[in-house]
Amino acid sequence: AAMSMLAQAVEGKSAIKAPEGRSSYPAIRDDTSRSTLHIMWTSAKDAVKKQPLPVIVAAGSIGTVAAALLLYKVSKSYLSRGPKGPADAEEKEGLDGTQGVLNTSVDLNTSYEDLESDDDSEDEMVLNDMALASGMDPAEVKLQQHFERSAAFVRVAPQKGVRNDDRLLLYALFKQAQEGPCKQPKPGMFEAVKQAKWNAWMSLGKLTREEAKKRYVVTVTQLFPDWKNVDVEKAAAAQGEE
């Protein structure tokens, strides 16, 4: 293709399609330049003609393979940003890994215990009865209730104004709370959305399920401070009517 463009330039023709509004790119008019290009073109053409067909085919194949390898390396380098796999995740114990993957607006220093100290709405007697029936600690029962209620709210929560990275953090924390550390294989290079979710989940490393639940509730509370006052059933019904 390059040789063809060179030949057209030597002959005074334009080898490139001109942008809208122009008839053509100016061809080479300078006689000295055209003479030099003509010599280059003739030499290149003669060199190709002297080569046997297998050599020409082999050279073309090598060029194609080289281009493919270059594209592969560039793609691999680009997609390797962020966590690379389970081996990297094993080195992380908490949410530190998300800071290199997500640009979240959530304050990761806020603890679940800080929120819990401001919330005395739970009936301790009811919690104790539920804990006795389930064989769980009252604190575990309370955390599970908060997690389930906040997750139910997120399903009907308004998405307008919520940053993508905050949504990814919620997704990752929910998956970590439900399934533990990510052990799924990395999605393909053309699955951008799945890769973003995978990277977010993988960035949590060995964060425990209990801590993931706490961080999930904290994140929901920071993004939607009044979420506990929302009637989830009514909100879901309203969305269904729309």
Buried (B, 14 or more C-beta within 10 A) or exposed (E): EEEEEBBBBBBEEBBEEEEEEEEEEEBBEEEEEBEEBBEEBEEBEEEEEEEEEEEEEEEEEEEEEEEEEEEEEEEEEEBEEBBEEBEBBEEBEBBBBBEEBBEBEBEBEBEBEEBBEEEEEBEEEEBEEBBEEEEBEBEBBBBBBBBEBBBBBBEBBEEEEBBEBBBBBBBBBBBBBEEBBBEEEBBEEEEEEEBBBBBBBBBBBBBBBBBBBBBBBBBBBBBBEEBBEBEBEEBBEEEEEE
